[in-house]
Amino acid sequence: EKVKIQLSTLRKGEAQYAARMQDIQILRLKIRDLHRELTISQNTSSHTDEFRQNLISTQRELLQEKTKVKALSEELENPMNVHRWRKLEGSDPATYEMIQKIQTLQKRLIFKTEQV
């Protein structure tokens, strides 16, 4: 009877040992996955610094361009040097003259396209 108890205990121990070995295998796989994730995150963290520097320089450029736009729009609203402009004088031709000019230009275009 002691032998049966010992055999039963031995089988239970072997089953528990096999289960623990399987747990060890699973934990080793998890450790490998975590190492892989760690190397990936380290690689991306090195790129993060580059991206951060690029972002800062781009934001600086954007701020400079916004400042330029603001200065130019203010100058357009309130011109300082009024003497640099001159008033253009002229009159609009009559509607009939414009129609005639369009027709002559169309005829010239047709003639040129026929020559080609």
N, CA, C and O atoms as CSV, one atom per row, in Angstrom:
chain,resi,resn,atom,element,x,y,z
A,1,GLU,N,N,0.826,-1.192,0.000
A,1,GLU,CA,C,0.000,0.000,0.000
A,1,GLU,C,C,0.877,1.265,0.000
A,1,GLU,O,O,0.542,2.251,-0.656
A,2,LYS,N,N,1.983,1.233,0.725
A,2,LYS,CA,C,2.909,2.362,0.723
A,2,LYS,C,C,3.471,2.587,-0.674
A,2,LYS,O,O,3.713,3.722,-1.087
A,3,VAL,N,N,3.670,1.512,-1.379
A,3,VAL,CA,C,4.196,1.608,-2.737
A,3,VAL,C,C,3.195,2.323,-3.630
A,3,VAL,O,O,3.581,3.174,-4.430
A,4,LYS,N,N,1.926,1.993,-3.507
A,4,LYS,CA,C,0.891,2.651,-4.303
A,4,LYS,C,C,0.841,4.138,-3.991
A,4,LYS,O,O,0.717,4.969,-4.891
A,5,ILE,N,N,0.938,4.463,-2.721
A,5,ILE,CA,C,0.905,5.878,-2.316
A,5,ILE,C,C,2.118,6.606,-2.871
A,5,ILE,O,O,2.018,7.729,-3.366
A,6,GLN,N,N,3.269,5.944,-2.780
A,6,GLN,CA,C,4.481,6.565,-3.295
A,6,GLN,C,C,4.421,6.719,-4.816
A,6,GLN,O,O,4.852,7.737,-5.359
A,7,LEU,N,N,3.884,5.703,-5.502
A,7,LEU,CA,C,3.730,5.798,-6.960
A,7,LEU,C,C,2.753,6.910,-7.331
A,7,LEU,O,O,2.982,7.664,-8.277
A,8,SER,N,N,1.672,7.001,-6.579
A,8,SER,CA,C,0.705,8.069,-6.832
A,8,SER,C,C,1.350,9.432,-6.611
A,8,SER,O,O,1.172,10.351,-7.411
A,9,THR,N,N,2.090,9.551,-5.534
A,9,THR,CA,C,2.777,10.810,-5.242
A,9,THR,C,C,3.811,11.118,-6.320
A,9,THR,O,O,3.973,12.266,-6.732
A,10,LEU,N,N,4.518,10.062,-6.777
A,10,LEU,CA,C,5.507,10.236,-7.837
A,10,LEU,C,C,4.850,10.711,-9.126
A,10,LEU,O,O,5.375,11.604,-9.791
A,11,ARG,N,N,3.717,10.133,-9.485
A,11,ARG,CA,C,3.002,10.547,-10.713
A,11,ARG,C,C,2.525,11.995,-10.603
A,11,ARG,O,O,2.634,12.781,-11.544
A,12,LYS,N,N,1.995,12.317,-9.427
A,12,LYS,CA,C,1.549,13.707,-9.228
A,12,LYS,C,C,2.731,14.668,-9.320
A,12,LYS,O,O,2.629,15.748,-9.902
A,13,GLY,N,N,3.840,14.257,-8.740
A,13,GLY,CA,C,5.045,15.088,-8.810
A,13,GLY,C,C,5.539,15.250,-10.235
A,13,GLY,O,O,5.934,16.342,-10.644
A,14,GLU,N,N,5.515,14.146,-10.999
A,14,GLU,CA,C,5.936,14.222,-12.402
A,14,GLU,C,C,5.003,15.126,-13.204
A,14,GLU,O,O,5.445,15.900,-14.054
A,15,ALA,N,N,3.709,15.014,-12.920
A,15,ALA,CA,C,2.742,15.863,-13.630
A,15,ALA,C,C,2.981,17.333,-13.279
A,15,ALA,O,O,2.944,18.198,-14.154
A,16,GLN,N,N,3.223,17.608,-12.006
A,16,GLN,CA,C,3.492,18.986,-11.601
A,16,GLN,C,C,4.817,19.471,-12.196
A,16,GLN,O,O,4.942,20.630,-12.591
A,17,TYR,N,N,5.808,18.569,-12.254
A,17,TYR,CA,C,7.091,18.934,-12.850
A,17,TYR,C,C,6.919,19.282,-14.333
A,17,TYR,O,O,7.492,20.261,-14.812
A,18,ALA,N,N,6.142,18.491,-15.047
A,18,ALA,CA,C,5.895,18.745,-16.470
A,18,ALA,C,C,5.157,20.076,-16.646
A,18,ALA,O,O,5.438,20.845,-17.566
A,19,ALA,N,N,4.204,20.328,-15.736
A,19,ALA,CA,C,3.466,21.594,-15.824
A,19,ALA,C,C,4.410,22.772,-15.567
A,19,ALA,O,O,4.328,23.795,-16.246
A,20,ARG,N,N,5.307,22.626,-14.583
A,20,ARG,CA,C,6.255,23.713,-14.287
A,20,ARG,C,C,7.230,23.920,-15.454
A,20,ARG,O,O,7.595,25.052,-15.771
A,21,MET,N,N,7.643,22.830,-16.082
A,21,MET,CA,C,8.534,22.944,-17.241
A,21,MET,C,C,7.831,23.675,-18.385
A,21,MET,O,O,8.437,24.485,-19.087
A,22,GLN,N,N,6.557,23.379,-18.556
A,22,GLN,CA,C,5.789,24.076,-19.589
A,22,GLN,C,C,5.661,25.559,-19.229
A,22,GLN,O,O,5.763,26.420,-20.104
A,23,ASP,N,N,5.440,25.857,-17.956
A,23,ASP,CA,C,5.380,27.255,-17.512
A,23,ASP,C,C,6.711,27.960,-17.774
A,23,ASP,O,O,6.735,29.124,-18.175
A,24,ILE,N,N,7.813,27.249,-17.545
A,24,ILE,CA,C,9.145,27.828,-17.781
A,24,ILE,C,C,9.315,28.144,-19.259
A,24,ILE,O,O,9.844,29.202,-19.601
A,25,GLN,N,N,8.881,27.256,-20.141
A,25,GLN,CA,C,8.968,27.494,-21.583
A,25,GLN,C,C,8.160,28.736,-21.975
A,25,GLN,O,O,8.627,29.579,-22.741
A,26,ILE,N,N,6.951,28.831,-21.439
A,26,ILE,CA,C,6.094,29.987,-21.739
A,26,ILE,C,C,6.749,31.265,-21.250
A,26,ILE,O,O,6.735,32.279,-21.948
A,27,LEU,N,N,7.324,31.225,-20.051
A,27,LEU,CA,C,7.977,32.418,-19.509
A,27,LEU,C,C,9.210,32.802,-20.315
A,27,LEU,O,O,9.492,33.987,-20.494
A,28,ARG,N,N,9.951,31.798,-20.807
A,28,ARG,CA,C,11.113,32.097,-21.667
A,28,ARG,C,C,10.662,32.778,-22.962
A,28,ARG,O,O,11.312,33.714,-23.428
A,29,LEU,N,N,9.552,32.311,-23.545
A,29,LEU,CA,C,9.027,32.958,-24.755
A,29,LEU,C,C,8.613,34.403,-24.459
A,29,LEU,O,O,8.864,35.304,-25.260
A,30,LYS,N,N,7.985,34.613,-23.314
A,30,LYS,CA,C,7.584,35.965,-22.945
A,30,LYS,C,C,8.806,36.858,-22.754
A,30,LYS,O,O,8.789,38.030,-23.131
A,31,ILE,N,N,9.879,36.294,-22.162
A,31,ILE,CA,C,11.111,37.075,-21.971
A,31,ILE,C,C,11.695,37.469,-23.315
A,31,ILE,O,O,12.135,38.605,-23.487
A,32,ARG,N,N,11.706,36.535,-24.283
A,32,ARG,CA,C,12.203,36.868,-25.625
A,32,ARG,C,C,11.364,37.973,-26.268
A,32,ARG,O,O,11.900,38.902,-26.871
A,33,ASP,N,N,10.047,37.859,-26.132
A,33,ASP,CA,C,9.169,38.893,-26.694
A,33,ASP,C,C,9.437,40.250,-26.045
A,33,ASP,O,O,9.470,41.278,-26.721
A,34,LEU,N,N,9.626,40.237,-24.733
A,34,LEU,CA,C,9.893,41.501,-24.039
A,34,LEU,C,C,11.237,42.091,-24.455
A,34,LEU,O,O,11.364,43.308,-24.592
A,35,HIS,N,N,12.241,41.237,-24.658
A,35,HIS,CA,C,13.538,41.730,-25.142
A,35,HIS,C,C,13.395,42.350,-26.530
A,35,HIS,O,O,13.971,43.399,-26.816
A,36,ARG,N,N,12.619,41.685,-27.388
A,36,ARG,CA,C,12.394,42.217,-28.733
A,36,ARG,C,C,11.685,43.568,-28.668
A,36,ARG,O,O,12.072,44.507,-29.365
A,37,GLU,N,N,10.656,43.667,-27.839
A,37,GLU,CA,C,9.941,44.939,-27.685
A,37,GLU,C,C,10.861,46.019,-27.129
A,37,GLU,O,O,10.762,47.184,-27.511
A,38,LEU,N,N,11.760,45.626,-26.220
A,38,LEU,CA,C,12.691,46.589,-25.648
A,38,LEU,C,C,13.626,47.141,-26.710
A,38,LEU,O,O,13.855,48.350,-26.759
A,39,THR,N,N,14.171,46.277,-27.564
A,39,THR,CA,C,15.069,46.767,-28.607
A,39,THR,C,C,14.324,47.645,-29.602
A,39,THR,O,O,14.862,48.646,-30.075
A,40,ILE,N,N,13.100,47.277,-29.917
A,40,ILE,CA,C,12.304,48.096,-30.842
A,40,ILE,C,C,12.034,49.467,-30.231
A,40,ILE,O,O,12.164,50.487,-30.908
A,41,SER,N,N,11.662,49.491,-28.966
A,41,SER,CA,C,11.370,50.779,-28.326
A,41,SER,C,C,12.630,51.619,-28.182
A,41,SER,O,O,12.554,52.845,-28.267
A,42,GLN,N,N,13.789,50.999,-27.966
A,42,GLN,CA,C,15.038,51.755,-27.900
A,42,GLN,C,C,15.365,52.360,-29.255
A,42,GLN,O,O,15.818,53.502,-29.338
A,43,ASN,N,N,15.137,51.597,-30.318
A,43,ASN,CA,C,15.388,52.129,-31.664
A,43,ASN,C,C,14.456,53.292,-31.970
A,43,ASN,O,O,14.885,54.305,-32.523
A,44,THR,N,N,13.189,53.153,-31.614
A,44,THR,CA,C,12.254,54.241,-31.896
A,44,THR,C,C,12.514,55.450,-31.010
A,44,THR,O,O,12.241,56.582,-31.410
A,45,SER,N,N,13.040,55.220,-29.807
A,45,SER,CA,C,13.330,56.365,-28.939
A,45,SER,C,C,14.487,57.178,-29.497
A,45,SER,O,O,14.518,58.396,-29.321
A,46,SER,N,N,15.437,56.536,-30.164
A,46,SER,CA,C,16.530,57.295,-30.775
A,46,SER,C,C,15.996,58.136,-31.937
A,46,SER,O,O,16.477,59.244,-32.175
A,47,HIS,N,N,15.005,57.610,-32.656
A,47,HIS,CA,C,14.402,58.381,-33.739
A,47,HIS,C,C,13.522,59.504,-33.191
A,47,HIS,O,O,13.325,60.524,-33.851
A,48,THR,N,N,13.006,59.313,-32.002
A,48,THR,CA,C,12.130,60.313,-31.402
A,48,THR,C,C,12.881,61.628,-31.178
A,48,THR,O,O,12.319,62.706,-31.373
A,49,ASP,N,N,14.137,61.539,-30.773
A,49,ASP,CA,C,14.926,62.757,-30.578
A,49,ASP,C,C,15.099,63.513,-31.896
A,49,ASP,O,O,14.993,64.739,-31.936
A,50,GLU,N,N,15.367,62.768,-32.975
A,50,GLU,CA,C,15.492,63.407,-34.284
A,50,GLU,C,C,14.181,64.076,-34.688
A,50,GLU,O,O,14.178,65.202,-35.187
A,51,PHE,N,N,13.077,63.381,-34.470
A,51,PHE,CA,C,11.775,63.936,-34.823
A,51,PHE,C,C,11.482,65.177,-33.982
A,51,PHE,O,O,10.918,66.149,-34.486
A,52,ARG,N,N,11.855,65.149,-32.726
A,52,ARG,CA,C,11.620,66.289,-31.849
A,52,ARG,C,C,12.411,67.509,-32.339
A,52,ARG,O,O,11.881,68.619,-32.375
A,53,GLN,N,N,13.679,67.300,-32.715
A,53,GLN,CA,C,14.491,68.402,-33.236
A,53,GLN,C,C,13.899,68.940,-34.546
A,53,GLN,O,O,13.851,70.150,-34.770
A,54,ASN,N,N,13.457,68.029,-35.391
A,54,ASN,CA,C,12.837,68.436,-36.654
A,54,ASN,C,C,11.563,69.231,-36.394
A,54,ASN,O,O,11.310,70.237,-37.056
A,55,LEU,N,N,10.763,68.782,-35.433
A,55,LEU,CA,C,9.529,69.476,-35.079
A,55,LEU,C,C,9.826,70.879,-34.562
A,55,LEU,O,O,9.144,71.834,-34.933
A,56,ILE,N,N,10.826,71.006,-33.718
A,56,ILE,CA,C,11.171,72.317,-33.154
A,56,ILE,C,C,11.620,73.271,-34.255
A,56,ILE,O,O,11.196,74.426,-34.287
A,57,SER,N,N,12.482,72.792,-35.161
A,57,SER,CA,C,12.950,73.673,-36.235
A,57,SER,C,C,11.808,74.051,-37.173
A,57,SER,O,O,11.749,75.185,-37.648
A,58,THR,N,N,10.900,73.113,-37.444
A,58,THR,CA,C,9.766,73.412,-38.315
A,58,THR,C,C,8.823,74.416,-37.660
A,58,THR,O,O,8.302,75.311,-38.326
A,59,GLN,N,N,8.605,74.267,-36.355
A,59,GLN,CA,C,7.761,75.234,-35.642
A,59,GLN,C,C,8.404,76.619,-35.649
A,59,GLN,O,O,7.708,77.626,-35.772
A,60,ARG,N,N,9.724,76.671,-35.519
A,60,ARG,CA,C,10.424,77.953,-35.557
A,60,ARG,C,C,10.247,78.623,-36.919
A,60,ARG,O,O,9.982,79.822,-37.005
A,61,GLU,N,N,10.399,77.821,-37.989
A,61,GLU,CA,C,10.203,78.360,-39.339
A,61,GLU,C,C,8.770,78.848,-39.530
A,61,GLU,O,O,8.540,79.901,-40.125
A,62,LEU,N,N,7.813,78.077,-39.024
A,62,LEU,CA,C,6.410,78.465,-39.133
A,62,LEU,C,C,6.158,79.788,-38.424
A,62,LEU,O,O,5.447,80.647,-38.944
A,63,LEU,N,N,6.731,79.955,-37.252
A,63,LEU,CA,C,6.563,81.201,-36.514
A,63,LEU,C,C,7.165,82.380,-37.271
A,63,LEU,O,O,6.579,83.461,-37.301
A,64,GLN,N,N,8.337,82.177,-37.884
A,64,GLN,CA,C,8.954,83.246,-38.682
A,64,GLN,C,C,8.073,83.619,-39.866
A,64,GLN,O,O,7.886,84.798,-40.163
A,65,GLU,N,N,7.535,82.612,-40.536
A,65,GLU,CA,C,6.680,82.891,-41.695
A,65,GLU,C,C,5.392,83.595,-41.270
A,65,GLU,O,O,4.912,84.484,-41.974
A,66,LYS,N,N,4.833,83.207,-40.131
A,66,LYS,CA,C,3.636,83.887,-39.640
A,66,LYS,C,C,3.941,85.342,-39.325
A,66,LYS,O,O,3.120,86.222,-39.583
A,67,THR,N,N,5.116,85.596,-38.769
A,67,THR,CA,C,5.512,86.970,-38.467
A,67,THR,C,C,5.644,87.778,-39.750
A,67,THR,O,O,5.205,88.926,-39.812
A,68,LYS,N,N,6.250,87.181,-40.774
A,68,LYS,CA,C,6.376,87.872,-42.063
A,68,LYS,C,C,5.008,88.195,-42.642
A,68,LYS,O,O,4.776,89.305,-43.121
A,69,VAL,N,N,4.097,87.215,-42.597
A,69,VAL,CA,C,2.752,87.414,-43.145
A,69,VAL,C,C,2.039,88.534,-42.396
A,69,VAL,O,O,1.376,89.375,-43.004
A,70,LYS,N,N,2.177,88.537,-41.093
A,70,LYS,CA,C,1.515,89.569,-40.295
A,70,LYS,C,C,2.070,90.947,-40.638
A,70,LYS,O,O,1.305,91.901,-40.784
A,71,ALA,N,N,3.405,91.065,-40.768
A,71,ALA,CA,C,4.013,92.356,-41.100
A,71,ALA,C,C,3.572,92.823,-42.478
A,71,ALA,O,O,3.261,93.999,-42.663
A,72,LEU,N,N,3.543,91.907,-43.454
A,72,LEU,CA,C,3.149,92.292,-44.808
A,72,LEU,C,C,1.669,92.668,-44.878
A,72,LEU,O,O,1.299,93.596,-45.597
A,73,SER,N,N,0.828,91.956,-44.140
A,73,SER,CA,C,-0.591,92.295,-44.177
A,73,SER,C,C,-0.841,93.640,-43.486
A,73,SER,O,O,-1.703,94.408,-43.913
A,74,GLU,N,N,-0.097,93.919,-42.432
A,74,GLU,CA,C,-0.243,95.225,-41.781
A,74,GLU,C,C,0.220,96.343,-42.703
A,74,GLU,O,O,-0.379,97.418,-42.728
A,75,GLU,N,N,1.289,96.094,-43.464
A,75,GLU,CA,C,1.763,97.120,-44.390
A,75,GLU,C,C,0.753,97.344,-45.511
A,75,GLU,O,O,0.600,98.466,-45.994
A,76,LEU,N,N,0.069,96.287,-45.924
A,76,LEU,CA,C,-0.956,96.461,-46.951
A,76,LEU,C,C,-2.138,97.272,-46.419
A,76,LEU,O,O,-2.719,98.088,-47.134
A,77,GLU,N,N,-2.480,97.037,-45.164
A,77,GLU,CA,C,-3.604,97.770,-44.587
A,77,GLU,C,C,-3.243,99.230,-44.330
A,77,GLU,O,O,-4.063,100.127,-44.527
A,78,ASN,N,N,-2.027,99.454,-43.895
A,78,ASN,CA,C,-1.582,100.817,-43.578
A,78,ASN,C,C,-0.286,101.107,-44.330
A,78,ASN,O,O,0.798,100.954,-43.769
A,79,PRO,N,N,-0.385,101.522,-45.593
A,79,PRO,CA,C,0.842,101.743,-46.374
A,79,PRO,C,C,1.612,102.957,-45.846
A,79,PRO,O,O,1.045,104.015,-45.571
A,80,MET,N,N,2.920,102.761,-45.717
A,80,MET,CA,C,3.776,103.837,-45.228
A,80,MET,C,C,4.271,104.722,-46.373
A,80,MET,O,O,4.276,105.947,-46.257
A,81,ASN,N,N,4.678,104.110,-47.454
A,81,ASN,CA,C,5.250,104.848,-48.575
A,81,ASN,C,C,4.192,104.994,-49.664
A,81,ASN,O,O,4.082,104.156,-50.560
A,82,VAL,N,N,3.436,106.044,-49.573
A,82,VAL,CA,C,2.327,106.262,-50.505
A,82,VAL,C,C,2.842,106.725,-51.861
A,82,VAL,O,O,2.154,106.539,-52.865
A,83,HIS,N,N,4.018,107.319,-51.924
A,83,HIS,CA,C,4.527,107.910,-53.155
A,83,HIS,C,C,5.023,106.883,-54.163
A,83,HIS,O,O,5.324,107.252,-55.298
A,84,ARG,N,N,5.115,105.660,-53.808
A,84,ARG,CA,C,5.609,104.679,-54.758
A,84,ARG,C,C,4.529,104.210,-55.725
A,84,ARG,O,O,4.826,103.469,-56.662
A,85,TRP,N,N,3.311,104.617,-55.521
A,85,TRP,CA,C,2.231,104.259,-56.426
A,85,TRP,C,C,1.864,105.460,-57.283
A,85,TRP,O,O,2.021,106.609,-56.873
A,86,ARG,N,N,1.382,105.175,-58.457
A,86,ARG,CA,C,0.865,106.253,-59.300
A,86,ARG,C,C,-0.498,105.836,-59.807
A,86,ARG,O,O,-0.793,104.651,-59.958
A,87,LYS,N,N,-1.279,106.787,-60.051
A,87,LYS,CA,C,-2.638,106.518,-60.499
A,87,LYS,C,C,-2.612,106.229,-61.992
A,87,LYS,O,O,-2.058,106.999,-62.777
A,88,LEU,N,N,-3.207,105.128,-62.367
A,88,LEU,CA,C,-3.284,104.774,-63.778
A,88,LEU,C,C,-4.521,105.414,-64.377
A,88,LEU,O,O,-5.622,105.346,-63.830
A,89,GLU,N,N,-4.299,106.030,-65.508
A,89,GLU,CA,C,-5.432,106.669,-66.165
A,89,GLU,C,C,-5.748,105.913,-67.441
A,89,GLU,O,O,-4.852,105.432,-68.135
A,90,GLY,N,N,-6.993,105.819,-67.730
A,90,GLY,CA,C,-7.424,105.137,-68.933
A,90,GLY,C,C,-8.929,105.003,-68.904
A,90,GLY,O,O,-9.584,105.262,-67.895
A,91,SER,N,N,-9.448,104.597,-70.020
A,91,SER,CA,C,-10.891,104.430,-70.065
A,91,SER,C,C,-11.199,103.056,-70.649
A,91,SER,O,O,-10.405,102.490,-71.401
A,92,ASP,N,N,-12.331,102.551,-70.301
A,92,ASP,CA,C,-12.755,101.263,-70.830
A,92,ASP,C,C,-13.357,101.474,-72.216
A,92,ASP,O,O,-14.179,102.370,-72.414
A,93,PRO,N,N,-12.947,100.652,-73.166
A,93,PRO,CA,C,-13.543,100.800,-74.501
A,93,PRO,C,C,-15.010,100.397,-74.471
A,93,PRO,O,O,-15.465,99.685,-73.576
A,94,ALA,N,N,-15.701,100.853,-75.430
A,94,ALA,CA,C,-17.127,100.551,-75.491
A,94,ALA,C,C,-17.329,99.056,-75.745
A,94,ALA,O,O,-16.433,98.365,-76.229
A,95,THR,N,N,-18.488,98.592,-75.418
A,95,THR,CA,C,-18.795,97.169,-75.550
A,95,THR,C,C,-18.714,96.725,-77.011
A,95,THR,O,O,-18.230,95.634,-77.311
A,96,TYR,N,N,-19.186,97.568,-77.899
A,96,TYR,CA,C,-19.156,97.221,-79.321
A,96,TYR,C,C,-17.717,97.038,-79.809
A,96,TYR,O,O,-17.419,96.102,-80.551
A,97,GLU,N,N,-16.837,97.935,-79.386
A,97,GLU,CA,C,-15.434,97.820,-79.790
A,97,GLU,C,C,-14.809,96.535,-79.254
A,97,GLU,O,O,-14.006,95.901,-79.939
A,98,MET,N,N,-15.170,96.153,-78.042
A,98,MET,CA,C,-14.622,94.932,-77.450
A,98,MET,C,C,-15.100,93.706,-78.229
A,98,MET,O,O,-14.321,92.784,-78.474
A,99,ILE,N,N,-16.368,93.693,-78.616
A,99,ILE,CA,C,-16.912,92.564,-79.386
A,99,ILE,C,C,-16.191,92.460,-80.722
A,99,ILE,O,O,-15.836,91.363,-81.155
A,100,GLN,N,N,-15.973,93.605,-81.383
A,100,GLN,CA,C,-15.271,93.601,-82.662
A,100,GLN,C,C,-13.846,93.062,-82.491
A,100,GLN,O,O,-13.373,92.281,-83.317
A,101,LYS,N,N,-13.181,93.470,-81.441
A,101,LYS,CA,C,-11.810,93.019,-81.203
A,101,LYS,C,C,-11.774,91.510,-80.956
A,101,LYS,O,O,-10.868,90.830,-81.436
A,102,ILE,N,N,-12.734,90.988,-80.223
A,102,ILE,CA,C,-12.811,89.547,-79.955
A,102,ILE,C,C,-13.008,88.787,-81.255
A,102,ILE,O,O,-12.386,87.748,-81.474
A,103,GLN,N,N,-13.886,89.314,-82.130
A,103,GLN,CA,C,-14.146,88.629,-83.395
A,103,GLN,C,C,-12.902,88.620,-84.281
A,103,GLN,O,O,-12.595,87.610,-84.914
A,104,THR,N,N,-12.192,89.737,-84.325
A,104,THR,CA,C,-10.980,89.765,-85.168
A,104,THR,C,C,-9.909,88.823,-84.608
A,104,THR,O,O,-9.202,88.162,-85.369
A,105,LEU,N,N,-9.793,88.765,-83.301
A,105,LEU,CA,C,-8.809,87.853,-82.692
A,105,LEU,C,C,-9.186,86.397,-82.961
A,105,LEU,O,O,-8.313,85.562,-83.197
A,106,GLN,N,N,-10.487,86.092,-82.924
A,106,GLN,CA,C,-10.923,84.734,-83.225
A,106,GLN,C,C,-10.633,84.370,-84.678
A,106,GLN,O,O,-10.221,83.249,-84.974
A,107,LYS,N,N,-10.852,85.334,-85.588
A,107,LYS,CA,C,-10.566,85.076,-86.994
A,107,LYS,C,C,-9.072,84.827,-87.199
A,107,LYS,O,O,-8.684,83.935,-87.953
A,108,ARG,N,N,-8.239,85.618,-86.526
A,108,ARG,CA,C,-6.787,85.432,-86.652
A,108,ARG,C,C,-6.359,84.075,-86.098
A,108,ARG,O,O,-5.477,83.418,-86.650
A,109,LEU,N,N,-6.991,83.667,-85.006
A,109,LEU,CA,C,-6.685,82.376,-84.417
A,109,LEU,C,C,-7.057,81.239,-85.361
A,109,LEU,O,O,-6.285,80.297,-85.542
A,110,ILE,N,N,-8.233,81.330,-85.958
A,110,ILE,CA,C,-8.665,80.304,-86.917
A,110,ILE,C,C,-7.722,80.244,-88.096
A,110,ILE,O,O,-7.355,79.161,-88.553
A,111,PHE,N,N,-7.329,81.410,-88.591
A,111,PHE,CA,C,-6.415,81.470,-89.725
A,111,PHE,C,C,-5.064,80.836,-89.389
A,111,PHE,O,O,-4.510,80.092,-90.199
A,112,LYS,N,N,-4.536,81.123,-88.209
A,112,LYS,CA,C,-3.251,80.569,-87.785
A,112,LYS,C,C,-3.326,79.063,-87.594
A,112,LYS,O,O,-2.391,78.344,-87.947
A,113,THR,N,N,-4.436,78.579,-87.038
A,113,THR,CA,C,-4.565,77.143,-86.845
A,113,THR,C,C,-4.703,76.405,-88.176
A,113,THR,O,O,-4.254,75.266,-88.303
A,114,GLU,N,N,-5.319,77.047,-89.163
A,114,GLU,CA,C,-5.434,76.430,-90.484
A,114,GLU,C,C,-4.078,76.377,-91.167
A,114,GLU,O,O,-3.812,75.452,-91.934
A,115,GLN,N,N,-3.223,77.343,-90.906
A,115,GLN,CA,C,-1.898,77.349,-91.512
A,115,GLN,C,C,-1.025,76.205,-90.968
A,115,GLN,O,O,-0.188,75.647,-91.678
A,116,VAL,N,N,-1.240,75.890,-89.735
A,116,VAL,CA,C,-0.427,74.833,-89.112
A,116,VAL,C,C,-0.962,73.516,-89.545
A,116,VAL,O,O,-0.437,72.476,-89.148
